[in-house]
Amino acid sequence: MDDLLRRMEQYANNLEALVEEKTEQLSLEKRRSEELLYQVLP
């Protein structure tokens, strides 16, 4: 039972890290697209 709880905790931590990474990527791409838009439309 302890092994199951440990694996579930590791899985949850991994998901949290993945969400954080994807959120950072999304923010970067959003910033890039906004910069491009401002260059095209003054």
HELIX and SHEET records of a PDB file:
HELIX    1   1 ASP A    2  VAL A   40  1                                  39    
END                                                                             
